[in-house]
Amino acid sequence: MKKKEKIYGKELILDLYQCQEEVLISKKKIEEFLDKICSQIKMKKYGKPIIERFGLAKDFTAGYSFVQLIETSSITGHLSEFWKRAYINIFSCKDFDEEKAHQFAKKFFGAQKSKKRVLVR
């Protein structure tokens, strides 16, 4: 992104469908995903991630959510075990290859389908 364009940053919004359940239910795999996605898009992590599983009162709300601060903003996600879906947002004021991030996340979660949107802010 060029400074003269007056762009603060961009947000990649990923909806991943028909994901592998063994990835969605594993805190260790989520930690691995965060390490690798940061490496893939050349982002520096700021501190340790928050990864919590909750919403257990109902099948369709149960799952992990995560936040990984990065020096230029954050990577967040919400995983649905019931629907076998992953909803991931990457926001950064440092430019990154959104297609590389999309393809990496799709492969990591074993998604059969995906939807990608990019917001310039």
SEDRENFI-238980 format. One record per residue: residue in one letter; x, y, z of N, C-alpha, C in turn; residue number from 1. Coordinates in Angstrom, 2 decimals. Last residue first. Layout:
<rs>
A;X;Y;Z;X;Y;Z;X;Y;Z;NUM $
...
</rs>
This chain:
<rs>
R;-9.30;0.04;4.07;-9.78;1.00;5.08;-8.89;2.22;5.13;121 $
V;-10.65;-2.42;2.09;-9.58;-1.43;2.19;-10.11;-0.34;3.09;120 $
L;-11.47;-5.76;2.50;-11.89;-4.38;2.73;-10.65;-3.50;2.83;119 $
V;-12.12;-8.67;0.77;-11.07;-7.75;1.21;-11.68;-6.36;1.35;118 $
R;-13.19;-12.01;1.12;-13.51;-10.60;0.88;-12.37;-9.76;1.43;117 $
K;-13.83;-15.33;0.13;-12.83;-14.32;0.51;-13.36;-12.93;0.17;116 $
K;-14.84;-18.53;0.94;-15.28;-17.23;0.44;-14.30;-16.20;0.99;115 $
S;-14.55;-22.03;0.10;-14.19;-20.81;0.84;-14.75;-19.58;0.16;114 $
K;-14.60;-25.58;0.57;-15.05;-24.36;-0.09;-14.62;-23.16;0.74;113 $
Q;-13.21;-27.41;2.04;-13.63;-27.81;0.71;-14.10;-26.62;-0.12;112 $
A;-10.41;-26.95;4.16;-11.72;-26.48;3.70;-12.00;-26.94;2.27;111 $
G;-8.24;-27.57;5.78;-8.80;-28.61;4.92;-10.18;-28.24;4.38;110 $
F;-6.91;-25.67;7.17;-8.15;-26.16;7.77;-8.82;-27.25;6.93;109 $
F;-4.78;-25.31;5.34;-4.52;-25.69;6.72;-5.76;-26.29;7.38;108 $
K;-6.06;-24.46;2.94;-5.35;-25.74;3.00;-5.16;-26.21;4.44;107 $
K;-7.10;-21.99;3.81;-7.98;-23.01;3.21;-7.33;-24.39;3.30;106 $
A;-4.76;-20.66;4.59;-5.81;-20.97;5.57;-6.73;-22.08;5.05;105 $
F;-3.42;-20.46;2.08;-2.81;-21.14;3.22;-3.87;-21.57;4.23;104 $
Q;-5.22;-18.96;0.56;-4.89;-20.33;0.15;-4.26;-21.12;1.29;103 $
H;-5.22;-16.53;2.07;-6.45;-17.28;1.79;-6.13;-18.74;1.47;102 $
A;-2.54;-15.72;1.96;-3.16;-16.01;3.26;-4.42;-16.86;3.08;101 $
K;-2.35;-15.33;-0.81;-1.48;-16.30;-0.15;-2.06;-16.71;1.20;100 $
E;-4.18;-13.26;-1.09;-4.44;-14.54;-1.75;-3.58;-15.65;-1.16;99 $
E;-3.03;-11.15;0.36;-4.28;-11.75;0.83;-4.59;-13.08;0.16;98 $
D;-0.06;-10.26;1.31;-0.62;-10.99;0.17;-1.87;-11.73;0.62;97 $
F;-0.11;-7.04;2.89;0.19;-8.48;2.87;-0.52;-9.10;1.68;96 $
D;0.87;-3.93;4.39;0.33;-4.69;3.28;0.75;-6.17;3.39;95 $
K;-0.04;-2.91;7.58;1.07;-3.30;6.72;0.49;-4.18;5.61;94 $
C;-2.27;-2.73;8.99;-1.92;-1.51;8.28;-0.64;-1.73;7.45;93 $
S;-4.53;-5.48;8.96;-3.18;-4.96;9.13;-3.02;-3.64;8.38;92 $
F;-6.47;-8.24;9.86;-6.45;-6.80;9.62;-5.05;-6.29;9.88;91 $
I;-8.11;-11.07;9.11;-6.75;-10.55;9.25;-6.81;-9.08;8.89;90 $
N;-10.43;-13.36;10.29;-10.20;-11.99;9.85;-8.74;-11.63;10.10;89 $
I;-12.33;-16.29;9.71;-11.05;-15.69;10.06;-10.95;-14.29;9.48;88 $
Y;-14.17;-18.95;10.53;-14.37;-17.56;10.13;-13.14;-16.79;10.63;87 $
A;-14.76;-22.23;9.60;-13.82;-21.31;10.23;-14.06;-19.92;9.65;86 $
R;-16.93;-25.06;10.16;-16.55;-23.82;9.49;-15.53;-23.04;10.30;85 $
K;-18.68;-27.13;10.97;-17.38;-27.42;10.34;-16.89;-26.23;9.50;84 $
W;-20.89;-26.74;12.48;-21.02;-26.42;11.05;-19.76;-26.77;10.27;83 $
F;-19.80;-27.60;14.96;-21.07;-28.12;14.47;-21.21;-27.93;12.96;82 $
E;-17.51;-26.05;15.32;-17.39;-27.51;15.22;-18.64;-28.10;14.57;81 $
S;-16.46;-23.11;14.15;-17.70;-23.81;14.46;-17.51;-25.30;14.23;80 $
L;-14.34;-20.54;15.25;-14.45;-21.86;14.64;-15.73;-22.55;15.10;79 $
H;-13.10;-17.45;14.57;-14.17;-18.13;15.28;-14.42;-19.44;14.52;78 $
G;-10.30;-15.22;14.87;-11.04;-16.31;14.26;-12.08;-16.89;15.19;77 $
T;-7.95;-12.66;13.95;-8.98;-13.21;14.80;-9.70;-14.34;14.08;76 $
I;-5.10;-10.82;14.10;-5.70;-11.96;13.40;-6.70;-12.56;14.36;75 $
S;-4.22;-7.29;14.01;-4.63;-8.55;14.63;-5.12;-9.59;13.62;74 $
S;-1.65;-4.95;13.81;-3.07;-5.08;14.16;-3.38;-6.46;14.72;73 $
T;1.10;-4.91;13.62;0.36;-3.98;12.76;-1.15;-4.16;12.87;72 $
E;2.05;-6.84;15.29;2.55;-5.47;15.48;1.79;-4.45;14.65;71 $
I;-0.85;-8.69;16.28;0.37;-8.58;15.49;0.81;-7.12;15.60;70 $
L;-2.64;-10.79;18.44;-2.21;-9.44;18.09;-0.94;-9.55;17.26;69 $
Q;-4.88;-13.15;17.86;-3.42;-13.01;17.86;-3.13;-11.57;17.48;68 $
V;-7.55;-14.79;19.18;-7.04;-13.46;18.84;-5.53;-13.54;18.93;67 $
F;-10.20;-17.18;18.68;-8.82;-16.79;18.95;-8.55;-15.36;18.52;66 $
S;-12.46;-19.72;19.71;-12.24;-18.38;19.15;-10.81;-18.00;19.51;65 $
Y;-13.86;-22.97;19.30;-12.76;-22.09;19.66;-12.91;-20.73;19.00;64 $
G;-17.23;-23.98;20.22;-16.03;-23.93;19.39;-15.00;-22.96;19.94;63 $
A;-20.78;-24.01;20.06;-19.54;-24.53;20.66;-18.36;-24.40;19.69;62 $
T;-23.14;-23.40;18.84;-22.31;-22.28;19.29;-20.96;-22.73;19.86;61 $
F;-24.47;-25.73;18.21;-24.12;-24.84;17.10;-23.31;-23.62;17.52;60 $
D;-24.94;-26.98;20.72;-24.04;-27.57;19.74;-23.56;-26.56;18.70;59 $
K;-24.86;-24.96;23.65;-25.58;-25.38;22.44;-24.57;-25.92;21.43;58 $
A;-23.08;-24.54;25.68;-24.48;-24.81;26.04;-25.30;-25.31;24.85;57 $
L;-20.55;-23.75;24.92;-20.82;-25.18;25.02;-22.27;-25.52;25.35;56 $
G;-19.12;-21.47;24.49;-20.41;-21.61;23.81;-20.92;-23.03;23.87;55 $
F;-15.56;-22.12;23.97;-16.73;-21.79;24.79;-17.99;-21.92;23.95;54 $
R;-12.13;-22.04;24.09;-13.27;-22.82;23.60;-14.44;-22.54;24.54;53 $
E;-9.63;-19.67;23.19;-10.58;-20.19;24.16;-11.71;-20.95;23.47;52 $
I;-6.69;-18.10;23.01;-7.42;-19.18;22.34;-8.33;-19.82;23.37;51 $
I;-4.65;-15.47;22.41;-5.75;-15.88;23.28;-6.54;-16.90;22.47;50 $
P;-1.08;-15.67;21.82;-2.49;-15.60;21.40;-3.44;-15.94;22.55;49 $
K;1.45;-13.48;23.20;0.87;-14.81;22.99;-0.59;-14.68;22.57;48 $
G;3.03;-10.69;21.43;2.55;-11.46;22.58;1.98;-12.82;22.18;47 $
Y;2.63;-10.12;18.35;2.80;-9.28;19.51;2.19;-10.03;20.69;46 $
K;4.25;-11.39;15.44;3.30;-11.55;16.54;3.66;-10.61;17.68;45 $
K;4.68;-9.91;12.37;5.34;-10.18;13.64;4.30;-10.24;14.75;44 $
M;4.16;-11.29;9.14;3.69;-10.46;10.24;4.38;-10.88;11.52;43 $
K;4.33;-12.65;6.62;5.41;-11.81;7.15;4.93;-10.78;8.18;42 $
I;2.60;-14.55;5.86;2.30;-13.18;5.41;3.27;-12.15;6.00;41 $
Q;3.79;-16.87;6.97;3.40;-16.82;5.56;3.22;-15.39;5.05;40 $
S;4.01;-16.24;9.71;5.20;-16.45;8.90;4.89;-16.29;7.41;39 $
C;1.32;-16.16;10.38;2.16;-14.97;10.59;3.44;-15.06;9.76;38 $
I;0.62;-18.78;9.80;0.03;-17.70;9.00;0.84;-16.42;9.16;37 $
K;2.14;-20.19;11.77;2.43;-20.34;10.33;1.83;-19.23;9.48;36 $
D;1.04;-19.40;14.24;2.48;-19.29;13.98;2.76;-19.26;12.48;35 $
L;-1.66;-20.08;13.78;-1.28;-18.69;14.03;0.21;-18.46;13.80;34 $
F;-1.48;-22.90;13.45;-2.01;-22.05;12.39;-1.54;-20.60;12.57;33 $
E;-0.57;-23.63;16.02;0.27;-23.87;14.84;-0.17;-22.99;13.67;32 $
E;-2.82;-22.95;17.50;-1.55;-22.30;17.79;-0.60;-22.44;16.60;31 $
I;-4.56;-24.81;16.33;-4.84;-23.38;16.19;-3.58;-22.57;16.48;30 $
K;-3.42;-27.19;17.17;-3.46;-26.89;15.73;-3.73;-25.41;15.50;29 $
K;-3.89;-26.97;19.95;-2.52;-27.06;19.44;-2.45;-26.72;17.95;28 $
K;-6.64;-27.09;20.08;-5.96;-25.84;20.47;-4.53;-25.82;19.93;27 $
S;-8.76;-28.62;17.91;-7.44;-28.75;18.51;-6.80;-27.38;18.80;26 $
I;-11.04;-28.62;16.40;-11.18;-28.94;17.83;-9.85;-29.01;18.57;25 $
L;-10.33;-28.11;13.75;-11.23;-27.19;14.44;-11.27;-27.40;15.95;24 $
V;-8.87;-30.39;13.06;-8.19;-29.10;13.17;-9.04;-28.13;13.99;23 $
E;-10.78;-32.39;13.01;-9.62;-32.55;13.90;-8.80;-31.28;14.03;22 $
E;-12.55;-31.55;11.00;-12.94;-31.44;12.40;-11.74;-31.53;13.33;21 $
Q;-11.80;-29.65;8.25;-11.48;-30.89;8.95;-11.73;-30.70;10.44;20 $
C;-14.59;-27.80;6.83;-13.23;-27.94;7.36;-13.06;-29.28;8.06;19 $
Q;-16.72;-26.69;5.34;-16.42;-28.13;5.30;-14.96;-28.37;5.69;18 $
Y;-15.46;-23.39;4.62;-16.54;-24.36;4.78;-16.04;-25.79;4.65;17 $
L;-14.47;-20.25;5.70;-14.01;-21.56;5.24;-15.05;-22.61;5.60;16 $
D;-14.27;-16.99;5.02;-15.25;-17.97;5.47;-14.84;-19.30;4.86;15 $
L;-12.27;-14.21;5.73;-12.34;-15.56;5.17;-13.45;-16.37;5.83;14 $
I;-11.25;-11.08;5.02;-12.33;-11.80;5.69;-12.48;-13.14;4.99;13 $
L;-8.74;-8.84;5.53;-9.11;-10.04;4.79;-10.12;-10.79;5.62;12 $
E;-8.38;-5.42;5.45;-8.88;-6.56;6.21;-9.27;-7.66;5.26;11 $
K;-5.83;-2.91;5.44;-6.84;-3.75;4.78;-7.18;-4.92;5.68;10 $
G;-5.20;0.58;6.10;-4.90;-0.84;6.10;-5.94;-1.61;5.32;9 $
Y;-5.32;3.27;5.36;-4.81;2.90;6.68;-4.39;1.43;6.70;8 $
I;-4.48;5.09;2.56;-5.08;3.84;3.03;-4.47;3.50;4.37;7 $
K;-3.61;7.22;0.98;-4.33;7.46;2.23;-5.11;6.23;2.68;6 $
E;-1.94;7.07;-1.14;-3.31;6.62;-1.37;-4.20;6.82;-0.14;5 $
K;0.57;7.67;-0.23;-0.18;8.74;-0.88;-1.63;8.34;-1.18;4 $
K;1.56;5.22;0.71;1.14;6.25;1.66;0.26;7.30;1.00;3 $
K;0.50;2.22;-0.77;1.26;3.45;-0.87;0.69;4.51;0.06;2 $
M;0.83;-1.18;0.00;0.00;0.00;0.00;0.88;1.24;0.00;1 $
</rs>
